[in-house]
Amino acid sequence: MADDLGDEWWENQPAGAASSPEASEGGEDTEVMQQETVPLPTLSKKTKQPKECFLIQPRETKEDTTKTRKRRKKKITDVLAKSEPKPGTPADLQKLMKDYYSSNRSVIELEELNLPDSCFLKANDLTHSLSSYLKEICPKWVKLRKNHSEKKAVLMLIICSSAIRALELIRSMTAFRGDSKVMKLFAKHIKVQEQVKLLEKRVVHLGVGTPGRIKELTKQGGLNLNPLKFLVFDWNWRDQKLRRMMDIPEIRKEVFELLEMGVLNLCKSESLKLGLF
């Protein structure tokens, strides 16, 4: 009877209560463990679009700009544009000669290059035209040219920087030259051999040209410098870049090479006079 009641009691219990009290406690633990171990659903993350990157350059400070900025070299045009023109002097020529020869000459040789003051004519003070200047330094020109009868030689050489400038000088000296025979001594459109033939055929009193061509004529024997009495440099004239003839390295080199071809010796013997126009 008791067993039958026991069986009925177990049958009437709900399914969850069929276990013993210890089992029910153990069941609760397992349910909690199962709840703890269940993985949580992952949240769907929105995929981020790649953003554009902009490199921001650091601002330059005044100190940086002053450090990186290169010093601009002063050009001769910048210097001369701010300065008043000054007439050339014999001391200017002497200084240029020392600067040019100082790298390959000894101290004694440099002293030998010094020209006496007596070989220099009065320099142009920027108030003269070419004709008026030549009349001042050579008042006896008419008599001098009448006595000149030697070929392949001239009495006066005027040296300038270009052929165009030589033509300008020839046109501007009409009041001085009179009946004198003038010859163009530059390389533009004229061959050296043609100039040599002209010098051999006729007597020339005045030569106007560039130092390079005059030097070449002297080398080839077409021009004899010994009878030369006056050598005038177109010293003060400036071109479009405000350069004088001696400011141009190529012209300066040719001038000094020409001076070494007997001109310096003629100056020291005082048979040749130098003028700066």
Backbone as CSV, one residue per row, in Angstrom:
resi,resn,N_x,N_y,N_z,CA_x,CA_y,CA_z,C_x,C_y,C_z
1,MET,0.816,-1.184,0.000,0.000,0.000,0.000,0.849,1.231,0.000
2,ALA,1.820,1.241,0.868,2.749,2.385,0.928,3.518,2.508,-0.358
3,ASP,3.886,1.373,-0.957,4.641,1.423,-2.214,3.796,1.969,-3.313
4,ASP,2.456,1.648,-3.269,1.577,2.149,-4.321,1.429,3.632,-4.219
5,LEU,1.330,4.147,-2.991,1.205,5.600,-2.789,2.473,6.292,-3.258
6,GLY,3.582,5.657,-2.971,4.868,6.255,-3.400,4.955,6.344,-4.898
7,ASP,4.438,5.306,-5.548,4.506,5.320,-7.005,3.602,6.376,-7.587
8,GLU,2.381,6.530,-6.950,1.473,7.557,-7.436,2.057,8.941,-7.260
9,TRP,2.740,9.145,-6.139,3.322,10.481,-5.889,4.344,10.811,-6.922
10,TRP,5.191,9.896,-7.253,6.252,10.155,-8.257,5.655,10.370,-9.625
11,GLU,4.549,9.661,-9.905,3.944,9.843,-11.216,3.283,11.183,-11.351
12,ASN,2.715,11.691,-10.196,2.001,12.998,-10.251,2.926,14.194,-10.213
13,GLN,4.202,13.990,-9.956,5.152,15.130,-9.921,5.450,15.613,-11.329
14,PRO,5.626,16.949,-11.490,6.020,17.472,-12.833,7.402,17.012,-13.219
15,ALA,7.640,17.076,-14.491,8.898,16.529,-15.002,10.097,17.212,-14.406
16,GLY,10.010,18.500,-14.145,11.158,19.213,-13.610,11.427,18.873,-12.191
17,ALA,10.385,18.349,-11.438,10.574,18.051,-10.024,10.846,16.601,-9.782
18,ALA,11.126,15.804,-10.787,11.303,14.377,-10.623,12.613,14.022,-9.977
19,SER,13.505,14.854,-9.907,14.797,14.557,-9.319,14.768,14.815,-7.854
20,SER,15.784,14.317,-7.171,15.914,14.505,-5.736,16.301,15.924,-5.441
21,PRO,16.204,16.373,-4.179,16.602,17.741,-3.833,18.033,18.021,-4.187
22,GLU,18.968,17.019,-3.988,20.355,17.249,-4.338,20.490,17.401,-5.837
23,ALA,19.662,16.549,-6.552,19.749,16.612,-8.017,19.206,17.899,-8.529
24,SER,18.135,18.379,-7.832,17.553,19.667,-8.272,18.533,20.795,-8.086
25,GLU,19.306,20.752,-6.975,20.309,21.791,-6.759,21.402,21.697,-7.815
26,GLY,21.815,20.442,-8.112,22.833,20.273,-9.152,22.340,20.713,-10.500
27,GLY,20.985,20.515,-10.743,20.425,20.936,-12.037,20.470,22.427,-12.196
28,GLU,20.185,23.140,-11.086,20.251,24.609,-11.151,21.638,25.082,-11.511
29,ASP,22.675,24.412,-10.953,24.065,24.816,-11.253,24.383,24.593,-12.708
30,THR,23.908,23.466,-13.220,24.231,23.194,-14.626,23.545,24.169,-15.532
31,GLU,22.277,24.579,-15.144,21.593,25.570,-15.982,22.325,26.893,-15.978
32,VAL,22.854,27.298,-14.803,23.605,28.562,-14.707,24.869,28.486,-15.526
33,MET,25.577,27.322,-15.468,26.811,27.158,-16.229,26.541,27.218,-17.711
34,GLN,25.360,26.579,-18.079,25.026,26.610,-19.500,24.741,28.030,-19.960
35,GLN,24.058,28.812,-19.081,23.775,30.203,-19.454,25.057,31.022,-19.565
36,GLU,26.057,30.721,-18.698,27.302,31.482,-18.716,28.151,31.152,-19.930
37,THR,28.121,29.896,-20.354,28.998,29.494,-21.441,28.430,29.763,-22.816
38,VAL,27.149,30.142,-22.857,26.565,30.412,-24.175,27.191,31.673,-24.750
39,PRO,27.796,31.602,-25.941,28.451,32.814,-26.508,27.436,33.865,-26.890
40,LEU,27.796,35.109,-26.596,26.908,36.213,-26.931,26.961,36.491,-28.417
41,PRO,25.874,36.855,-28.969,25.887,37.164,-30.418,26.737,38.391,-30.696
42,THR,27.585,38.286,-31.703,28.479,39.418,-32.042,27.696,40.513,-32.733
43,LEU,28.017,41.744,-32.336,27.336,42.891,-32.931,27.904,43.150,-34.320
44,SER,27.031,43.365,-35.196,27.473,43.644,-36.576,28.054,45.049,-36.650
45,LYS,29.328,45.134,-36.993,30.009,46.436,-37.113,29.960,46.910,-38.544
46,LYS,29.655,48.155,-38.707,29.635,48.745,-40.044,31.062,48.899,-40.543
47,THR,31.267,48.441,-41.761,32.612,48.573,-42.345,32.889,50.040,-42.652
48,LYS,33.991,50.544,-42.134,34.349,51.953,-42.336,35.020,52.146,-43.682
49,GLN,34.593,53.174,-44.413,35.207,53.505,-45.694,36.571,54.162,-45.458
50,PRO,37.566,53.849,-46.288,38.893,54.498,-46.102,38.807,55.994,-46.366
51,LYS,39.406,56.717,-45.492,39.397,58.182,-45.603,40.637,58.667,-46.346
52,GLU,40.517,59.816,-47.071,41.637,60.403,-47.781,42.602,61.059,-46.795
53,CYS,43.868,60.873,-47.070,44.896,61.446,-46.196,45.523,62.651,-46.875
54,PHE,45.638,63.692,-46.147,46.275,64.908,-46.655,47.489,65.202,-45.799
55,LEU,48.648,65.349,-46.486,49.874,65.679,-45.765,49.951,67.181,-45.572
56,ILE,49.993,67.593,-44.376,50.069,69.021,-44.059,51.525,69.383,-43.857
57,GLN,52.026,70.245,-44.744,53.419,70.655,-44.634,53.577,71.672,-43.514
58,PRO,54.638,71.527,-42.770,54.852,72.506,-41.689,55.156,73.891,-42.242
59,ARG,54.621,74.835,-41.584,54.851,76.219,-42.011,56.310,76.618,-41.779
60,GLU,56.844,77.304,-42.789,58.227,77.777,-42.670,58.272,79.033,-41.813
61,THR,59.153,79.000,-40.894,59.336,80.192,-40.073,60.306,81.145,-40.755
62,LYS,60.391,82.308,-40.248,61.307,83.304,-40.813,62.755,82.839,-40.725
63,GLU,63.065,82.103,-39.650,64.437,81.619,-39.482,64.794,80.603,-40.571
64,ASP,63.797,79.716,-40.895,64.052,78.707,-41.926,64.276,79.348,-43.284
65,THR,63.454,80.352,-43.600,63.579,80.992,-44.910,64.893,81.738,-45.041
66,THR,65.349,82.322,-43.956,66.627,83.045,-44.021,67.795,82.092,-44.152
67,LYS,67.653,80.879,-43.581,68.741,79.916,-43.676,68.829,79.318,-45.079
68,THR,67.638,78.947,-45.647,67.646,78.270,-46.947,67.799,79.233,-48.104
69,ARG,67.496,80.479,-47.918,67.576,81.432,-49.016,69.035,81.680,-49.392
70,LYS,69.331,81.499,-50.670,70.694,81.733,-51.132,70.906,83.208,-51.400
71,ARG,72.096,83.638,-51.122,72.420,85.030,-51.394,72.548,85.252,-52.893
72,ARG,71.861,86.249,-53.370,71.901,86.571,-54.794,73.163,87.350,-55.095
73,LYS,73.913,86.840,-56.058,75.153,87.507,-56.410,74.857,88.840,-57.076
74,LYS,75.585,89.835,-56.673,75.408,91.152,-57.277,76.035,91.162,-58.664
75,LYS,75.251,91.582,-59.623,75.757,91.729,-60.977,76.331,93.125,-61.145
76,ILE,77.183,93.245,-62.139,77.806,94.539,-62.370,76.780,95.584,-62.771
77,THR,75.685,95.120,-63.431,74.626,96.060,-63.808,73.925,96.633,-62.580
78,ASP,73.752,95.795,-61.546,73.116,96.282,-60.321,73.986,97.319,-59.621
79,VAL,75.279,97.077,-59.616,76.199,97.998,-58.933,76.301,99.310,-59.694
80,LEU,76.472,99.205,-61.007,76.679,100.411,-61.810,75.414,101.249,-61.937
81,ALA,74.246,100.584,-61.881,72.997,101.327,-62.008,72.788,102.279,-60.830
82,LYS,73.361,101.925,-59.670,73.193,102.759,-58.486,74.347,103.744,-58.285
83,SER,75.395,103.585,-59.062,76.561,104.454,-58.883,76.681,105.420,-60.051
84,GLU,77.239,106.559,-59.779,77.461,107.546,-60.827,78.695,107.156,-61.639
85,PRO,78.653,107.370,-62.949,79.819,107.020,-63.772,81.032,107.876,-63.424
86,LYS,82.165,107.216,-63.316,83.416,107.912,-63.012,84.382,107.718,-64.171
87,PRO,85.087,108.745,-64.560,86.039,108.601,-65.677,87.199,107.693,-65.283
88,GLY,87.679,106.946,-66.274,88.816,106.064,-66.026,90.103,106.843,-65.850
89,THR,90.999,106.289,-65.087,92.291,106.920,-64.804,93.411,105.922,-65.106
90,PRO,94.645,106.401,-65.285,95.777,105.475,-65.468,95.915,104.474,-64.329
91,ALA,95.556,104.901,-63.114,95.639,103.980,-61.970,94.701,102.791,-62.142
92,ASP,93.566,103.000,-62.804,92.637,101.887,-63.055,93.274,100.838,-63.962
93,LEU,93.948,101.292,-64.993,94.626,100.356,-65.900,95.761,99.627,-65.190
94,GLN,96.531,100.347,-64.386,97.634,99.713,-63.651,97.112,98.638,-62.695
95,LYS,96.005,98.926,-62.029,95.436,97.967,-61.078,94.920,96.724,-61.801
96,LEU,94.262,96.919,-62.932,93.771,95.773,-63.704,94.920,94.888,-64.175
97,MET,96.020,95.515,-64.545,97.183,94.748,-64.981,97.744,93.904,-63.841
98,LYS,97.832,94.472,-62.661,98.350,93.726,-61.508,97.432,92.567,-61.158
99,ASP,96.121,92.821,-61.177,95.164,91.758,-60.860,95.224,90.630,-61.887
100,TYR,95.420,90.991,-63.132,95.434,89.987,-64.205,96.693,89.122,-64.143
101,TYR,97.838,89.724,-63.869,99.104,89.001,-63.900,99.532,88.461,-62.531
102,SER,98.803,88.778,-61.470,99.259,88.398,-60.120,99.300,86.891,-59.908
103,SER,98.479,86.123,-60.644,98.425,84.678,-60.427,99.619,83.940,-61.024
104,ASN,100.272,84.506,-62.034,101.368,83.786,-62.695,102.651,84.605,-62.818
105,ARG,102.754,85.671,-62.053,103.978,86.488,-62.077,104.503,86.674,-60.661
106,SER,105.798,86.803,-60.563,106.413,87.060,-59.264,106.278,88.541,-58.918
107,VAL,106.671,88.871,-57.709,106.565,90.265,-57.251,107.461,91.174,-58.096
108,ILE,108.641,90.677,-58.415,109.579,91.473,-59.225,109.030,91.695,-60.635
109,GLU,108.439,90.638,-61.203,107.860,90.758,-62.547,106.669,91.714,-62.562
110,LEU,105.905,91.715,-61.477,104.772,92.641,-61.396,105.245,94.095,-61.321
111,GLU,106.343,94.308,-60.640,106.892,95.662,-60.568,107.381,96.142,-61.927
112,GLU,107.896,95.201,-62.729,108.356,95.570,-64.068,107.210,95.959,-64.997
113,LEU,106.003,95.528,-64.655,104.844,95.864,-65.478,104.343,97.291,-65.235
114,ASN,104.792,97.903,-64.155,104.347,99.266,-63.864,104.800,100.227,-64.960
115,LEU,103.864,100.987,-65.457,104.164,101.939,-66.523,104.408,103.319,-65.937
116,PRO,105.343,104.064,-66.461,105.596,105.420,-65.946,104.426,106.355,-66.261
117,ASP,104.218,107.310,-65.416,103.121,108.266,-65.629,103.291,109.056,-66.923
118,SER,104.531,109.179,-67.367,104.800,109.981,-68.566,104.245,109.350,-69.838
119,CYS,103.963,108.025,-69.795,103.449,107.373,-71.000,101.937,107.524,-71.157
120,PHE,101.284,108.110,-70.140,99.837,108.278,-70.200,99.470,109.694,-70.651
121,LEU,98.495,109.764,-71.546,97.940,111.046,-71.960,96.836,111.449,-70.992
122,LYS,96.379,112.673,-71.119,95.288,113.130,-70.266,94.043,112.294,-70.537
123,ALA,93.415,111.806,-69.463,92.232,110.956,-69.609,90.990,111.809,-69.871
124,ASN,90.015,111.199,-70.508,88.752,111.880,-70.776,87.984,112.069,-69.467
125,ASP,87.509,113.291,-69.235,86.757,113.575,-68.012,85.251,113.478,-68.237
126,LEU,84.845,112.766,-69.281,83.441,112.530,-69.653,82.745,113.763,-70.225
127,THR,83.519,114.802,-70.555,82.939,115.998,-71.165,83.281,116.090,-72.653
128,HIS,84.165,115.215,-73.132,84.658,115.297,-74.501,83.871,114.382,-75.441
129,SER,83.765,114.825,-76.704,83.457,113.897,-77.787,84.778,113.279,-78.227
130,LEU,84.715,112.265,-79.087,85.958,111.637,-79.520,86.842,112.619,-80.290
131,SER,86.252,113.404,-81.161,87.042,114.366,-81.944,87.706,115.398,-81.055
132,SER,86.971,115.929,-80.093,87.556,116.949,-79.212,88.642,116.356,-78.322
133,TYR,88.465,115.122,-77.903,89.482,114.475,-77.073,90.761,114.227,-77.871
134,LEU,90.626,113.726,-79.106,91.801,113.457,-79.931,92.537,114.746,-80.297
135,LYS,91.783,115.814,-80.488,92.437,117.102,-80.777,93.238,117.595,-79.576
136,GLU,92.737,117.296,-78.391,93.428,117.748,-77.174,94.712,116.954,-76.945
137,ILE,94.674,115.644,-77.152,95.864,114.834,-76.862,96.854,114.839,-78.032
138,CYS,96.383,115.202,-79.218,97.268,115.206,-80.390,97.029,116.469,-81.221
139,PRO,97.493,117.613,-80.731,97.234,118.867,-81.453,97.994,118.982,-82.786
140,LYS,99.066,118.217,-82.966,99.872,118.287,-84.190,99.589,117.101,-85.139
141,TRP,98.351,116.669,-85.132,97.996,115.498,-85.929,98.188,115.714,-87.430
142,VAL,97.828,116.883,-87.937,97.909,117.148,-89.378,99.347,117.001,-89.870
143,LYS,100.281,117.584,-89.133,101.684,117.494,-89.508,102.197,116.061,-89.385
144,LEU,101.726,115.379,-88.353,102.183,114.015,-88.091,101.745,113.062,-89.204
145,ARG,100.519,113.160,-89.633,100.012,112.242,-90.658,100.623,112.528,-92.039
146,LYS,101.007,113.794,-92.302,101.646,114.121,-93.577,103.020,113.480,-93.699
147,ASN,103.691,113.319,-92.578,105.030,112.726,-92.584,105.002,111.199,-92.532
148,HIS,103.832,110.653,-92.414,103.714,109.186,-92.315,103.534,108.574,-93.712
149,SER,104.451,107.710,-94.078,104.394,107.081,-95.401,104.663,105.577,-95.340
150,GLU,104.665,105.013,-94.140,105.001,103.601,-93.964,103.754,102.728,-94.088
151,LYS,103.875,101.672,-94.872,102.769,100.728,-95.014,102.829,99.663,-93.914
152,LYS,101.691,98.956,-93.772,101.553,97.933,-92.718,101.765,98.521,-91.329
153,ALA,101.444,99.787,-91.180,101.606,100.460,-89.891,100.621,101.614,-89.810
154,VAL,100.240,101.974,-88.589,99.345,103.115,-88.349,99.979,104.014,-87.291
155,LEU,99.534,105.264,-87.282,100.025,106.208,-86.261,99.199,106.142,-84.982
156,MET,97.914,105.841,-85.145,97.021,105.839,-83.984,96.095,104.639,-84.059
157,LEU,95.975,103.935,-82.945,95.034,102.830,-82.800,93.991,103.183,-81.748
158,ILE,92.734,102.960,-82.089,91.646,103.138,-81.123,91.017,101.776,-80.905
159,ILE,91.081,101.288,-79.676,90.609,99.943,-79.352,89.276,100.028,-78.619
160,CYS,88.303,99.249,-79.108,86.974,99.226,-78.492,86.505,97.776,-78.344
161,SER,85.269,97.602,-77.880,84.802,96.258,-77.516,84.116,95.494,-78.631
162,SER,83.621,96.161,-79.674,82.858,95.457,-80.704,82.959,96.179,-82.040
163,ALA,82.533,95.488,-83.088,82.546,96.064,-84.430,81.542,97.213,-84.548
164,ILE,80.385,97.048,-83.930,79.363,98.110,-83.985,79.876,99.373,-83.315
165,ARG,80.537,99.206,-82.195,81.093,100.368,-81.504,82.217,101.009,-82.333
166,ALA,82.986,100.208,-83.042,84.051,100.748,-83.897,83.468,101.633,-85.001
167,LEU,82.377,101.206,-85.596,81.728,102.014,-86.631,81.205,103.329,-86.062
168,GLU,80.670,103.273,-84.843,80.197,104.503,-84.193,81.348,105.474,-83.961
169,LEU,82.486,104.954,-83.541,83.643,105.812,-83.285,84.178,106.438,-84.571
170,ILE,84.187,105.654,-85.635,84.670,106.188,-86.922,83.780,107.341,-87.389
171,ARG,82.474,107.190,-87.225,81.550,108.257,-87.629,81.690,109.497,-86.753
172,SER,82.042,109.275,-85.482,82.092,110.411,-84.556,83.418,111.167,-84.570
173,MET,84.389,110.711,-85.367,85.698,111.367,-85.374,85.981,112.104,-86.688
174,THR,84.948,112.403,-87.446,85.142,113.075,-88.743,85.782,114.449,-88.592
175,ALA,85.449,115.156,-87.525,86.017,116.495,-87.327,87.510,116.437,-87.049
176,PHE,88.000,115.328,-86.543,89.429,115.201,-86.225,90.229,114.618,-87.386
177,ARG,89.718,113.596,-88.034,90.544,112.837,-88.985,90.827,113.601,-90.277
178,GLY,89.905,114.420,-90.723,90.142,115.177,-91.963,90.372,114.246,-93.137
179,ASP,91.542,114.364,-93.769,91.885,113.529,-94.929,92.635,112.256,-94.546
180,SER,92.681,111.951,-93.292,93.416,110.766,-92.842,92.749,109.490,-93.358
181,LYS,93.576,108.503,-93.652,93.087,107.204,-94.075,92.780,106.356,-92.839
182,VAL,91.519,105.938,-92.747,91.067,105.157,-91.583,90.753,103.735,-92.036
183,MET,91.130,102.762,-91.223,90.852,101.358,-91.546,90.126,100.674,-90.395
184,LYS,89.122,99.873,-90.770,88.363,99.095,-89.781,89.146,97.826,-89.467
185,LEU,89.425,97.652,-88.195,90.215,96.489,-87.770,89.408,95.614,-86.821
186,PHE,88.365,94.996,-87.362,87.566,94.056,-86.575,87.224,92.858,-87.449
187,ALA,86.655,91.825,-86.838,86.487,90.540,-87.523,85.161,90.409,-88.265
188,LYS,84.212,91.265,-88.013,82.879,91.090,-88.590,82.895,91.307,-90.106
189,HIS,82.563,90.242,-90.862,82.444,90.266,-92.329,83.771,90.577,-93.043
190,ILE,84.882,90.615,-92.333,86.170,90.909,-92.968,87.173,89.838,-92.547
191,LYS,87.800,89.196,-93.523,88.805,88.172,-93.221,90.158,88.811,-92.920
192,VAL,90.950,88.092,-92.161,92.280,88.597,-91.786,93.147,88.814,-93.023
193,GLN,93.091,87.877,-93.959,93.939,87.975,-95.151,93.600,89.224,-95.983
194,GLU,92.311,89.560,-96.024,91.903,90.762,-96.764,92.474,92.026,-96.120
195,GLN,92.460,92.059,-94.794,92.999,93.227,-94.093,94.516,93.306,-94.240
196,VAL,95.182,92.160,-94.245,96.634,92.143,-94.439,96.991,92.721,-95.810
197,LYS,96.254,92.329,-96.834,96.512,92.838,-98.192,96.287,94.345,-98.286
198,LEU,95.233,94.827,-97.629,94.953,96.262,-97.653,96.062,97.054,-96.963
199,LEU,96.556,96.531,-95.857,97.641,97.207,-95.142,98.946,97.202,-95.945
200,GLU,99.135,96.168,-96.737,100.341,96.100,-97.572,100.278,97.038,-98.776
201,LYS,99.074,97.327,-99.250,98.924,98.116,-100.481,98.954,99.619,-100.237
202,ARG,98.392,100.088,-99.118,98.241,101.528,-98.950,98.684,101.990,-97.571
203,VAL,98.864,103.281,-97.473,99.251,103.898,-96.199,97.989,104.194,-95.395
204,VAL,97.994,103.779,-94.137,96.854,103.995,-93.235,97.334,104.794,-92.029
205,HIS,96.566,105.823,-91.685,96.943,106.667,-90.539,96.256,106.245,-89.246
206,LEU,94.991,105.863,-89.369,94.187,105.536,-88.191,93.608,104.132,-88.310
207,GLY,93.666,103.400,-87.209,93.026,102.082,-87.158,92.070,102.027,-85.977
208,VAL,90.846,101.561,-86.248,89.833,101.447,-85.192,89.297,100.024,-85.205
209,GLY,89.397,99.353,-84.076,88.922,97.970,-84.055,88.974,97.319,-82.694
210,THR,88.859,96.007,-82.701,88.816,95.214,-81.470,90.199,94.632,-81.165
211,PRO,90.505,94.381,-79.909,91.844,93.885,-79.557,92.158,92.514,-80.140
212,GLY,91.123,91.655,-80.279,91.361,90.325,-80.821,91.857,90.348,-82.256
213,ARG,91.223,91.157,-83.108,91.644,91.226,-84.500,92.981,91.954,-84.639
214,ILE,93.199,93.013,-83.887,94.487,93.730,-83.941,95.618,92.805,-83.510
215,LYS,95.370,91.991,-82.498,96.369,91.024,-82.036,96.676,90.003,-83.127
216,GLU,95.649,89.527,-83.837,95.837,88.541,-84.893,96.610,89.132,-86.078
217,LEU,96.300,90.370,-86.425,97.032,91.035,-87.514,98.512,91.212,-87.160
218,THR,98.773,91.500,-85.910,100.165,91.658,-85.458,100.900,90.330,-85.504
219,LYS,100.233,89.244,-85.102,100.841,87.913,-85.129,101.216,87.502,-86.546
220,GLN,100.334,87.795,-87.499,100.569,87.373,-88.885,101.478,88.336,-89.652
221,GLY,101.960,89.363,-88.990,102.885,90.289,-89.639,102.211,91.307,-90.536
222,GLY,100.899,91.391,-90.476,100.192,92.372,-91.291,100.210,93.765,-90.704
223,LEU,100.485,93.876,-89.406,100.490,95.172,-88.735,101.738,95.294,-87.872
224,ASN,102.500,96.316,-88.132,103.714,96.597,-87.367,103.399,97.668,-86.326
225,LEU,103.651,97.361,-85.051,103.307,98.285,-83.969,104.428,99.287,-83.649
226,ASN,105.604,99.098,-84.173,106.724,99.985,-83.825,106.506,101.449,-84.211
227,PRO,105.916,101.766,-85.387,105.697,103.184,-85.717,104.503,103.807,-84.979
228,LEU,103.794,103.014,-84.175,102.597,103.503,-83.479,102.955,104.602,-82.477
229,LYS,102.185,105.689,-82.507,102.437,106.823,-81.612,101.370,106.983,-80.529
230,PHE,100.136,106.601,-80.864,99.037,106.786,-79.914,98.176,105.515,-79.871
231,LEU,97.927,105.060,-78.657,97.019,103.929,-78.438,95.929,104.399,-77.480
232,VAL,94.706,104.483,-77.991,93.588,105.037,-77.223,92.578,103.930,-76.946
233,PHE,92.215,103.770,-75.674,91.192,102.808,-75.273,89.840,103.502,-75.139
234,ASP,88.830,102.874,-75.683,87.453,103.372,-75.527,86.965,102.977,-74.126
235,TRP,87.556,103.603,-73.138,87.500,103.120,-71.752,86.157,103.353,-71.070
236,ASN,85.570,104.508,-71.238,84.414,104.900,-70.420,83.061,104.524,-71.023
237,TRP,83.027,104.145,-72.280,81.746,103.816,-72.903,81.192,102.517,-72.328
238,ARG,79.865,102.464,-72.134,79.209,101.277,-71.582,78.165,100.753,-72.557
239,ASP,78.035,99.436,-72.592,77.053,98.812,-73.475,75.688,98.761,-72.793
240,GLN,74.742,97.998,-73.351,73.395,97.928,-72.800,73.370,97.331,-71.397
241,LYS,74.356,96.510,-71.095,74.450,95.924,-69.755,75.299,96.770,-68.815
242,LEU,75.612,97.988,-69.238,76.397,98.938,-68.444,77.837,98.461,-68.221
243,ARG,78.337,97.638,-69.113,79.713,97.149,-68.989,80.653,97.993,-69.837
244,ARG,81.794,98.338,-69.248,82.865,98.938,-70.032,83.635,97.825,-70.747
245,MET,84.466,98.202,-71.688,85.189,97.174,-72.432,86.066,96.310,-71.525
246,MET,86.656,96.911,-70.492,87.529,96.151,-69.603,86.761,95.377,-68.537
247,ASP,85.448,95.535,-68.503,84.621,94.722,-67.613,84.282,93.373,-68.232
248,ILE,84.490,93.225,-69.531,84.195,91.978,-70.235,85.446,91.097,-70.202
249,PRO,85.372,89.921,-69.592,86.586,89.095,-69.408,87.321,88.785,-70.710
250,GLU,86.590,88.472,-71.782,87.250,88.114,-73.046,88.026,89.301,-73.620
251,ILE,87.406,90.475,-73.568,88.070,91.672,-74.098,89.282,92.025,-73.240
252,ARG,89.126,91.926,-71.929,90.238,92.251,-71.023,91.431,91.334,-71.278
253,LYS,91.162,90.057,-71.474,92.241,89.087,-71.747,92.965,89.441,-73.045
254,GLU,92.211,89.770,-74.084,92.830,90.093,-75.377,93.619,91.395,-75.313
255,VAL,93.144,92.353,-74.516,93.874,93.616,-74.368,95.241,93.374,-73.751
256,PHE,95.288,92.593,-72.682,96.563,92.359,-72.003,97.500,91.508,-72.849
257,GLU,96.940,90.591,-73.634,97.788,89.821,-74.547,98.381,90.726,-75.629
258,LEU,97.598,91.696,-76.069,98.106,92.655,-77.055,99.186,93.545,-76.453
259,LEU,99.014,93.947,-75.200,100.015,94.802,-74.551,101.362,94.090,-74.444
260,GLU,101.312,92.765,-74.275,102.564,92.008,-74.159,103.282,91.838,-75.490
261,MET,102.615,92.146,-76.575,103.227,91.980,-77.903,103.990,93.230,-78.321
262,GLY,104.754,93.774,-77.406,105.614,94.912,-77.702,105.073,96.256,-77.283
263,VAL,103.779,96.324,-76.912,103.195,97.624,-76.549,103.787,98.154,-75.254
264,LEU,103.969,97.283,-74.260,104.513,97.724,-72.977,105.931,98.267,-73.131
265,ASN,106.718,97.603,-73.952,108.094,98.073,-74.178,108.109,99.432,-74.878
266,LEU,107.182,99.630,-75.816,107.099,100.923,-76.498,106.688,102.027,-75.534
267,CYS,105.817,101.674,-74.586,105.398,102.659,-73.585,106.556,103.041,-72.663
268,LYS,107.326,102.043,-72.262,108.452,102.328,-71.368,109.543,103.133,-72.048
269,SER,109.666,102.951,-73.345,110.648,103.760,-74.101,110.115,105.142,-74.445
270,GLU,108.856,105.370,-74.074,108.187,106.669,-74.269,108.008,107.052,-75.739
271,SER,108.063,106.073,-76.613,107.747,106.340,-78.006,106.255,106.178,-78.298
272,LEU,105.535,105.567,-77.346,104.090,105.347,-77.487,103.371,105.925,-76.287
273,LYS,102.246,106.608,-76.543,101.442,107.206,-75.476,100.090,106.503,-75.414
274,LEU,99.616,106.333,-74.183,98.335,105.678,-73.939,97.285,106.711,-73.523
275,GLY,96.075,106.557,-74.081,94.983,107.462,-73.717,93.738,106.675,-73.341
276,LEU,92.968,107.185,-72.387,91.727,106.574,-71.955,90.574,107.505,-72.289
277,PHE,89.815,107.131,-73.314,88.700,107.979,-73.744,87.436,107.643,-72.973
